[in-house]
Amino acid sequence: MEEENRLPVYYDNSVNVEASVYDVSITCGIRLSDKKAYDPLSRIIMSPQHAKVLAKILTDTLEQYEKDLGELPMPPEFRKTEN
């Protein structure tokens, strides 16, 4: 547990994701409400396979969160549209 206490902790409200054949890069940062640019704080680079597993874990976790606590609101531009 003591090792965990030495890890830096960041709050972010902006994320940029880039992918290539070999890796996925996730850059997290802070976006000030009055600016379009953001200040990057950290970058995580992983294999596409690891990113797919992470996406599944995040999806499952948020589905359980919504089941327990209610639906999270989404901005219109991120809502799924059915064709």
N, C-alpha and C positions, 0 to 999 in steps of 0.2 A: 504494500500500500504506500509506503514512503516514496517509492519511485514515482508513483502516480502524482504525488503532490508536487513534484519537480517539473512536470510537464506544463508548458505554457497553455493558458486558457484564453480563448478569444471569443468575442461575440461578433458575429457578422450579419449583415443584412443584404449582402450582394454576393453573387457567385457567377463565375465564368467557367464554362466547361468546354474543353477542346479535346478532340479525339483524333488519333491516327491509327494506322494498322497495328502498331506496337504498344501504344499506351493511351491512357486517358489522363488529362491534367485538369484538376479542379482548383481554381484560384478563388479564395474567399477574401472578402474585404468589407469595408464600411462605406456606405454611400450616404452622404449628407443630403438631407431632404431638398436643399436648394441647389444641388449640383447634379449634373448628369454623370460626371466622372466619379470614380470611387478610389479609395486608398486600399491597395492590396495588403493583406496581413499575412497570409499563409498560402502555400501551394502543396497539394498532395498529388503525386503522380503514381498511377497504378496500372496494372495490366487491364485490357478490356474485360477479361474474364472476372477479375476482382471487382471491377466497376459494375458488372452485371449482377454479381452477388450482392454488392452494396445496394444497388437499386431495389432489388427484391426485399432486402432486409428493411430498407427505409419505407417501402410501400406497405409491407406487412405491419410495421410498427405504427405508421400513421393510420392505417385502417383500424387497428386495435384502439388507438387513441380516440378516433372518431366514434367507434362503437361505445367506448366507455364514457366519453365526455361530450359528444356532439360533433356535428360536421364543422370543419374548418372552412371559413369563407375563402373564396378564390376570386382574384380579379377577373373580369370578363375575358381578357385576352389570353388567359391560361385555362379557361374552361374547355373541356372536350366538346367538340361538335360532332354530331352524328350525321353521316351522309346518307 
